[in-house]
Structures are given as C-alpha cells and as structure tokens.
Amino acid sequence: MPVSIRFPDLDHWKAQVKCQSGCPVATDAGRYVQLIAEGREEEAFLVARAPNPFASVCGRVCAAPCEDACRRGTIDAPISIRALKRYVTERYGVESVRPDTQNRLRAELVGEGNRYAGHLPIHPSSYGRNIPSLPKVAVVGAGPAGLAAAHDLALLGYAVTVFEAASEPGGMMRFGIPEYRLPRTLIRAEIEKILALGVSLKLGTPLSSRFGLAQLKQQGFESVFLSVGVSKGRDLQAEGVELDGVVKAADYLLNVNQGYRLNLGRRVVVIGGGFVAFDAARTALRLGREAPLDLEDLASETDARAKEALDSARSALRGGASEVTIVSLERFDEMPVLRTTQGHEEFEEAKHEGISFLPRRGPKRFIGGARLEAVELRSVRSVFDATGRFAPEYDEDDTVTLEADGCILAIGQKPDLSFLTPGDGVELTPGGTIRVDAATLSTSAPGIFAGGDVAFGPRNLIEAVANGKRAARSIHEFLAKQGSARLERSLEIEKIPTSRYRMAAGFEVLDRETPPTLDLGRRTGIAEVETGYDSREAWRQAARCLVCHVQTIYDPEKCVLCSRCVDVCPEYCLAIVPFESLALADEQKQELAERAEANGLPLSAMIKDDDRCIRCGLCAVRCPTDAMTMEKFTITERYAASEVKA
C-alpha cells in the first residue's frame, strides 16, 4: 500500500507551532508558555504583548482559538494558554506594578519565539512626499478593532483620531462583557497606553447623515477605518415578543455594564446558544444576591454573536433571578459556545452557578397580559439544512411551556449604518454588513476601510484586534503609495545537544487544571470570578507544553537502520519503510535514488507523523550514531523596506 508523504518546507515548520497558526494575530503562545516553565516571566510577557495591544484583556476573556489548535489537545487537553497569558500580564502588563515593561518593544524585537509581521516594533516610514504635518487618519469606533488600528497607525507615524459614539471607549469590551469577567480598570489601562502614543479620542461623537464620511474628508482625513461594531439586537418574529419583560441581550448587558438595574423577576428564560446569553444569565443571578436598585431605561450596545448565550444567562443570575434556563435551538454538540475549549469551561461555570439548559427547543410565542408570564417552546427537528445553512425546522405539535417573569433574547446583533449616504460609495452585503476585500479590508470607496463585526458579522475579540492591525497595514500601504509590502523571512536552527535536551519531569502526565475561581457565595455583582494561577500552578500548566518549536531531525548519512528510534517512540510516530512504498512521482523517486548513491542496494525511508510527536527526545537519546537530533526552529518574518511609488 503506497505511503502518502510530504517534504517539509518553511510553511510546514511554521504550521508545527499550531497555537501560533491558530491565533489571528500570530501570537507565539507556545514560546511564552515555555518561558513561563523556564522561569523567564518578563520575556514571556514580551512575547505575549508584541503582537497584541490588548494582551491583558485577552488574558481574561479571549476565546483562545490557540487552545483549540493546541497539539496537546489531541492527546488529552490543551495547554491553558489564555490563563497563562493572564499570569504574566498580572506581573508585567498594564495592571501590574511594572506597566511600562511593554515600552521596550517600541525599539527592540523580542528575542524569543517566532517573530512575524505585525509584531512590535513597528517603525514609522518615509511617505515619499514633503508634508508639513502627519497624514490624518480617522478611526470610527473605539472598540477592539478600532483601537488596535489606532495603535499600529500611531506607531507607523500617522495622526490618528478615534470617533466614538458612546461616553466611554472600549466597545464590546466595556459594554458587552460583564465586569465579573473583565475589570473596567484593566480596560482603561490598556486604552490609556494606546492614547499615550498620541492618539486623539473624541467621545460622544457618532457619525450621522449630517456628520459622516464626507465631513471627515472635509476635515482633512485622508483615510477612514470603520469599526462601529454591531449595536442593534436582532428582532424575533413571534407572538407576544412586545410584552414587558422580553428584552434583547445587547440591551440588557449594556444596562448592567453601565451600572443600571433591569429586574426581570425571579424566573428568567434566556434564548440563545453563545457567550452573551451565558453572561446575561449569570449577571442577572448575581444582581439577585444584592440589595435591589431602581429600574432604568433600556439602551443598546454591542457584543459578538458567538458570546450571546453564556453572557446573557450568567448575567441573569446576577440580575435578580433565582431560576435561569438557557433555551437553545441546538443540541449541546451544536451550540456555538461549546465548540471551543474556553466555551466548555464557561459552560461548566454556568452549570456550577445553577443555570439550567433546555436544548433543541425554540420560541413559539410569549404568553402574558401586559407583562410576560410564560414562554411556549416548540421542538426543533433540525437546525441546519443539507448544505449547512441555518434553516431550523420545528415540530409545531411538540410544545412545552415554561413559566417566566422575564426573557432575554440572545439571538445576535446587527450594525447601525444609518450614517452612510449614497454619495459615500460604500457597498453593503445582503446581510447588511459593509462589503470589504477580505485580504486588505478595503471597501468599494477609495481610502475607506472597514473591519470587525461591521464587516464580517459578530466575531470574537482577538479576531477584531487582528482586523484592526490588518486595516492599519492596508491604510499605510494606501497612503504611503506602496503596494503590498514584501516579507523578508529567515529561519534560525539551533541543534540542541542530546545530553542537554530534557522535557520537564512528568510533563506527559500533568493534567490541565482550570484557573481557581471564587466560591459561589462570593460571586456577587462585579466580583471577578476567576482569580488566576499562583506561580506553582502556572509552572505545572506551562510544563505541559509539547515544545512544538523543537523538531526531530534525521540525518540518513549517519543512520545504521537499527530501528531503536522507532522502537522507543511512545507515540508510534516514526517508521522505517521501503523506499518503493512512498507515494511519489517517478521523477521524484529517480532523483532521490540518485542522490542516495546506493549503488543498486535497496533503499529505506524514515517517515514521521509530526502531529503525533510529543518532543520527548527519546529517539535522539536512543540513537547510537547521532542520526536523530533535536533542533529548535525560530522563524522571523518582517516587512522589508519598500520602494515608494511615484
């Protein structure tokens, strides 16, 4: 049977660090985890901060796609990457006693890990023209995408002004994520670091049909990045949805996060399947454990679609409810929140706090007089059609009724683009988002870029940050009259003496442990639930890393075909096979045979499954001829100096 193989190249080595490949801003999470295990915590922080202006925020609330990609997750459970980031930011980030540690990154490239384009430092460039002042760029929306763009644009040498409709900056971080998950002081500290770069912030300044893109152009802004988010909750077409007590999750969380109280009663139903629903439910329960406050008017703000269900449910528990039930169209294995490692942990916390779940049900009607009294739910036959499109089908005869004093609709948000005019030339998609080029984030209007939720629909925080950084680079190339910047790549390989190569003792049996949390009785109001690892706990979690930067390299000239490496491998990822069994084209086989100079003798090939390798180093230790070695790969990609177009 032919053996399918591929020859490793630079892209292959990049892909081996799966956590970095899975991160939208290409954080070398593996390397900062390894540095924690080595006791080099300041360097670990610098690796975490170099690509991400919101490292401290992400240490608390990132959806952590890196963990979903983590190689260790295919063996038992992923490394606790997100919580370990929090561990180092609490020691060297904006919330620490050393908040200026990150300033080192403005001038020097971090000395550890894979350094990719977009990582600090970002140096100002020559614009190829004589100008009396810095080019002006407007950023509309002070959420994670807009502020990340402002951060990079300021470092590139632009005069950046951020226009924000709300009275405080932060967008979904400030108004959509409960304070028990993300302290407001931390958000302010991250934003103040960005403003200190010279970024101007104008609060309470929304765009409108009277003050829009045309007016920004008249004020001298040469480019605009639209990152206004999705501030409107989606409507649900169902009988009784207009009853008092039925609210949208975005409105509910906005009020809670502004310090207002919206009392939904003791029995709350949350309809949705994401983080926002969980947060709203947990918050409502928390507020129920405190002294009552006055009811305030509703408003609207933003959060990501993928977070709706969990956020709403947990907020409801903090808002006066003693019985909270999350109703979702999906089965547990279909719920958006349970598709990620972080989501599973949020789900367990929600259950721990007393939230109930009712999957495979959807709202049929809301029952009551002037105020909600019950929700009638119908059975869901299927959520998606044969093509994977969202198209739920119901069994109208299979219904249940839940008594309820309040209901939170966590079914998604949509953007408010009423400020756009036909003269702006900005095209929209059929879904009501701004149409952009996925690679550059440029819109149909020259000089206008868009990203985050307003361009792609609700997404998680780190994806918004990545959009902001991509937009900053595209705006720079547009204003500097440059084409796409050329990447310069380099690969450094360090051969580690076998006598020195050791993984942490017992690394293969260490279990993933979730960060410590407050006791249930202390989870009131804004008290932060997660308390973080101590140094010993952090070391144990970091020591689980499989060190994917280190590769096993095979030298056939030294190999004596003893198969000791194959025999000792605990994951069975090495094999010696007949050369003829390789699934290669005849020309490739002939070329390889000639290079082997076997003089007609039969040839063998060493093959390896990199995905299964745990970098234990036993193959190198067992090899009698040093044919198998452990070698550390470090990849650097930086933007090359570009020729300015005439």
N, C-alpha and C positions, 0 to 999 in steps of 0.2 A: 504494500500500500504506500503510495507516494507521501512523503512528509512535506507539508507546506511550511516554508520558511521565509524570512526576510532578512536582509543585511542591515545592520544598524547604521544610521547616519545621525547627523546632529539633531534633526527633528525627533528621531527615536529617543535619543538621550534626554531631550527636553521633556518628552512625554513620560519618561520614567518617574519624574517628580510629579506625581499625579495631583497632589494637593495644589501645587502651583499652577498646573494646567487647568484645574477646576476653578481657580479664583478669577473673577472678572477683571481684577486689577493686577493679576500675576504676582501676588504676594508669595514669597518663598517661605511658606508656613513651615515646611519641613525643616528648613535650616534654623528658624528661630526656636522651634521646638527642641532641636538637637542642642542648641546653645544653652537653653534652659537646663537641659540634662547635664551639660558640662559646667554649669555654674557661672556662665558668662551672660548675665541677665541684661546688662546695659547694651551689649552688642545684639542680643536677641530683640530688644525693643527697637533698635535702629533698623534691623531687618524688617520688622513688622511695620514700622512707620514710613519707610522710604517710599512705598508706592501708594500710601493711603492717608489722606489728610484727616480721616475720621477713624484712626486706629483705636482710640479709646472707646468711642461709641460702638464700633464693631466688636470690641472685646466683650460687650454686654448683650447686644441684640442682633448681631449678624446672623443671617440664615445659614451661614457656613457651608456653601457648596464645596469647599475644600474637604470637609469631613465626609461628604457623600462620595467624593472621588478617592479618598484615602485608601491606599493599598491594604493597610491593616484591617480595614473594614471587611475585606474579602476573606479574612482569616477568622476574626472574632468580632471586634467592634472598632470603629475608627478612633484615631487619636483625638483627645479633647482639645482641638486646635483653638476654637473660639475662646474657651475659658482660659487657656494658657496665654492667649494674647492679653486678656484682661489682667492676668497675673503680672506680666511685665509692664503694662501701661500703668498699673497702680503704683509701680516703683519708679517709672521714668516718664510717664505720659503727662498730659496737661493736668490731671487730677492728683499728681504726686507732689512731693516736696522738691522735685527736680524737673519742673515743667519746661525748662529751656534745653533739655538734653537734645531734643529734635533739631535745634538750630545748627548742630554740627552737619546735618545733611544738606544744608544750603550750599556748602562749599566742597564737601568731600563725598566720594562714592563709598557707600558702606563696604567694608572689607570682607564680608561673609556672604555666602549664598549666591544664587543666580541673580544677576542684576539685569533687568530688562528695560526696554524703552518705557518712559513714563515714570520710572523710579527717580527719586531725588538723587543728585541735584539736577535742577532744570535751570539752564543758564540763559540769560537774555541774548537775543540775536541782533545782528545788524539788519535793518529793514531795506537797505539799498536806496534810500532817498533821504534828502535833507528835510527834516521836520522840526518845527520849533517846539513841539511838545509830543508826549507819548500818544500813540494811537488810542482812541477811546473805544471801549467795548462795553455794551450793556448786557447784563445778565438779568433775566426776568424770572424771579422766583428764588427765594433763599432756602430751598430745601437741599438735600444732599447732592443732587446733580448740579444745581446752580452754584453752590458754594465750592464744590470740587473744581468746577470750571474756573471760578474766580481765583482760587488758589493757584492753579497752574498758569493761568493767564497773567497774574500779577508777577509770578516768578519769571515768566517769559518777557516781561518788560512792558506790559500794557497798562493803561489807566482804566481800571475796571470799576463800574458802578453796578451794584445789585439793587434791583427794584423789587420790593416785597409788599404784597397787599396787606398782610397781617401786621399786628402791632409788635410781634416778636419774630425773629428769624428762626429757621430750623425746619419748617415744613412738616413733613410726616414725623420727623424725629421729635419735634416739640408738641405737635397737636394730635398725633395719631398713636404714639406709643406711650403707654401709661408710665407714670413716674416710678412705680414699684419695679419696673424693668430698666428704666433709663433715667437717672437723676438729671434734673434740669441744670444743676450747676455744672455738670460734665458737658452738656451740650453747649452751654455758654462759653466754657473754657476752650472748647475746640473751635468755636466760631471766632472767638477773640483772637486766637492765633492766626486765623486767616485774615481777619481785618487788619492785624498788625503788619501785614505785608503791603499795606497801602490801599486795600480795597475799600471803596466807599459803599455804605449801606443806607438805602432810603426806605424806611418802614412806612406802612400805611399809604403806599403809592402803587395801587393796582393799575394795570393797563386797562383802557376802556376804548370805546369807539371815538372818544374825544381826545384821549391821550394814548396813542398807540404807536405802531411801528413807524409811521410817517413822522410823527412828532419826535421820536427818538433820533431819527435820521437828521431832522432839522437841528437838533441839539448837538450834532457833530459826532454821533456814534457811528463808527464805520462798520460795525458788525454787531449782531444781536444773537444771544443764545436764549431760547425759550425753554424754560424748565418749570412751568407753572403747576405741574402735577395734575392730579385728578381730584377735584374738590367737591364734586357732587355725588351723593349716593344714588345708585341706580333705582329706578322705580319698579315696583312689583305690581303686576296686574292681577288683583284678587279682590273678591268681595270683602268689604269691611276694612280695607287697608288704611282708610282715612280715620279710623277710630282713634280716640285719645289712648295713649299707651303703646301705640305702634310707632316705632322710630327707626331711623336709619343709623347704622353703626357709626358712620362717619360723623353724624351729628352728635350722637351720644358720647363718643370718645372725645370729640372736640370740647364739649361742655365740661366733662370730667377733667380733662387736661388743662382747662383754664381755671379750674378751681370751683366750678359751679356744680350744683347737685340736681340730678334728674332722677326722681324717685319713681321707679317703675313698679313698686309693690313688692310683695314677698315671693310671688311665683313668676319667674321670668323664663320665656322661651326665646332662644337665640337661633335664628335660621341662617345657616351658612356652614362652610367647611374649611375655614382657614384661620390664620392667626388673629385677625381682627375680631372675629367672633369670640375666640378664647379670651382675649384681653378684655373685651367689654363685659363678658360674663364674670370674670374674676374681679374686675373693678367694682361691679355692682354689689357683689358679695362683700367686698372689703368695706365699702361705704356703709353697708348694713350693720357693721360691727362698731360704728362710731355714732356720736350724737347726731341727730337729724339737722339738716340745713334747709334753707328755703329753696324752692323750685325756681329755676331760672329759665329764660327763653332758650330755644334751640338755635344752633348756628350750623355751619358746615365747614369741614376741612378735609384733610386728605390722609390716606394711608394706602398701603399696597394691597392689591386684591388677594395676594397669597397669604395675607396675615389676618383676614377678616374674622374667621370663626373663632379662633382661640382668643384674640384680643377682646372681642365682644363678650364672650362667655365669662372670662376671668374678671372683666370689668363689672359685669352684672353682679357677681358675687360680692364686689366691694361697694356696690351702689344701693344696698338696701334689701337685696333678695336673699332668701334663705333656701329657696329651691330653684335651681337653674338647670335647664335642659337644653342641650345643643341638638338641633334637628338638622340633618344633612341629607341631601339627595343621594349622596354617595355612600357606599359601604365604607368601612374603615380603611380597606386597602385602596380605595379610590379617593379618599379625602386628600385635598392638596397638602394639608398640614402634615400628614403622616407619610409623605413621600421623601422627607428629609430626616437626617439624624436629629437635628435641633427640634424639628416638629414632633418627633416621638417623645423627646424629653418634655416639651411643653404639654403634650397630651397627658403624660403621666402626672405632671404637676397639677393640671386641671382636675384630673380624677382624684388626686390626693386632696384637693381643696373641696371636693364634694360635688363637682359638676357631673350631671348625668348625660348620657348620649342616646339618641334615637336615630340610627341611620336608616337609609332607604325610605325616607318619608319627605314629602313636600307639602307646602301650604295649599289648602283648597279654599278656605275662607276664614275670616276673622269674625268672631261672634261677640255681640255685646249691644248695649244701648248706646249711651253717649261715650262709654269707655269700654275698652276691651275686657271681656270676661273669659273667653276661651279661644283656642285655635284648633280648627279642624284640619287634620292632616290626611293626605292620601298616600297610598302605597306607590312606590316607584318601581316600575318594571325594568327600565334601563335608563342610564344617564347619557350614554353616547351611542351614536349610530354606527353602522358598519365601517364608516370611514374615519371614526374617531372624533367626529364633530359633536359638540354639545347639543343634544336634542333629546331631552328627557321625555319618557313615555310613562303615563300613570295608569293605575287601576282605580277608576273612579268609584268602584263598588267596595273597595277595601279601605275604610277610613277609621281613624281614631280621633278622639277629641281630648285635648289637654286643657285643663283649667289654667288660666293665666291672667295675671294682673298687668303684665307688660310683655312686649315682643320686640326684639332687636333684629332688624333686617341687615344681615352682613352678607349681601349678595353682590358686592362690587361697587366701584365708583366710575365716574366718567368725567372728562375735562370740561371746564367752562372756557370756551374760546370766543366769547361774545365780543372781545376786543378786536378780533380780526375783521378787516374790511376787504371787499373785493379788490380794492386797489393795492393791497399788500401783496397779492400774488402768491399766497401761501396755500398750497393744496392740502385737503384733508382726505383721510381714508373713509371708506364706507362706514367704519366703526366710530367715526368722529374724532380720531386722533390725527395728529399732524403727520403727513407723509414725508418720510426722510429717506435719504440714502443710508442703508444700514452700515456701510463702512465709514462714511465721513460725517453722518448726521446732518448733512446739508439738506435744506428744504428746496422747494421749487423757486423760491425767491433768492437771488444772489445776496450773499452776505448774511442770510438768516439761517440759523442752525437750531435744532431742537433735539431734546433728549429726555430720558427718564420716562415717567408714566405718561406724559402728554404725547409722546411719540410711539411708545411701544405698549401702552396699557400698563396696568398695575404690575410692578415687579419689586424685587427686594432691594434693600438699602444699598448693598455693595454693587449691584448692577447699576443703580442710579449714579453712584460715585464713578464707576467706570465710564458711564456715558458722559459725565461732566469732564473727565480727563480726556476722552476721545474728542469731544467738542472743542476743548481748548487747543489741542494739537491741530485740528482742522481749521479753526479760526486763524491760528498763527500762520498756517500754510497759505490761507486765503489772503491775509493782509500783508504778509511778507513777500507776496508774489512768487511763492515757491510751489513746486509740485510736491508730490508725496515724498517725504523725507526718506533718504536711503539709510537702511540699517547696516551698521557695521557689527559683525559677530565675531566673537573669539571664544575658544574653548581651551581651558587650562585643565591638565590632567596631572594629578598627584598620585604617584604609586605609594601605597601605604605598606611599609614592611610588615610581613605576615606576623612577625613576633610582636608587633605593636598593635595590631588590629584586634579590638575586642568590643563586642556589644556589652551593654550593661548586664550584669549577672541577673538571670531570671527574667529578662525582658519579654521572653515568649509566653510567660505565664501570668504576667501582670494584667489585671483586668481594667477596663475602662470604668472610671468612677465619676459620676456626675458631681458638679461642684456642690459644696454644702449650701443649705438653704435655711431660712428662718423656720422656727416651729410654727405650726398652724395658728396657734393662739396669738402670735405676734404679727401676723400678716394683716395689718390694718393700714388703710389709707395708702400713703406713699412709701411706707417702709419697704426698702429694697429686698426682694425675696432671696435672690442669690447672694451669698456672702463671699464667694471666691475661695480658691485653694490657699493653704499655707505653703511654706517652702517645701516641706517634706512631701505633701500631696502633689504639688506641682512637679517635683522631681520624678515621682513614681509615674505620673501620667506622661511626662516628656520622655522618660526612659523606654516607653512602649514603641517609640518611633522606629520604623524599619530602615531609616537612613538611606533613602532612595537615591541620594546623590552619589553613593558608592556603588560601583559596578564590578561584577566579577569578569575579569578579562583573561582570555585564554590565548596562550602562545603555542601554536601547533609545533613549532620548531623544537620546543622543549618537552613536548608530551611523549610519554612512552606507552600510552594506551593501557595503563594499569587499571583504569576504571575506579580507582579509590575515591575520586571526587564524586562520581555517580553513586557509588555505594553509600557514602556518608551523608549525602544531601537529605535533610529531614523532610523536605517538601517535594522530593522527586521531580525537580525541575531541570535536571541535567540528564543527557542521554548521549551515548556514542552510537551512531547509526552508519550503515553502509553508505558511501558517497552516492551510489547509484539510486538510492531511495529518495534523494532530495528532489522535490518538485521544481526543477529548474529547466529553462530553455536549453536546448542542445548547445547553443553557442556559449552560454554561461558555464555549462558543465565542462566544455572543452577548454575554456580559458582558465578555469580553476584547476583543472587537472594538469595543465601545462605549468601553472605557477607552483603547483605542489612538487614538481620534479620527482615523481615517484618511480620513474623508470619502469613503468609497467606493473608495479606492485599494486595490490588492491588498496583503495583509499577509504578512510573513515571520516566522519564529520562529527564534531561536537555541536550539539544544539542545546538551547536553553530557553525555558519559559520564564521571561523576565517578570511576568505578572505574579508568579508564584514564589519568586525568590524573596527570602526574608533577610538577606545580607548577613547571615550568621557568620560567614567566613570559614566554615568547617571544610569547604572544598579546598581553600587555599592552605589551610593548616595540614590537611591530609596529603596534599600533593608532594611527592618526593623530589620533584625537579624544578619547582617554582614556575611551572607552566600555568598555574591558575593563581592569579593575584587579585587583590582588592585595590581598586583605584577610584579616587574621588574626582568627579567631574564638576567643574564650575563654568557656567556659560554666562557670557556678558554680551548684551545687545544694546547699543546706544545709537542715537541718531547722529549721523555724520553731518559735518558742516556742509550746507547746501549752497550751490551757486544761485545767486539771486537773479531771477528772470528780468529781462529788460522791459 
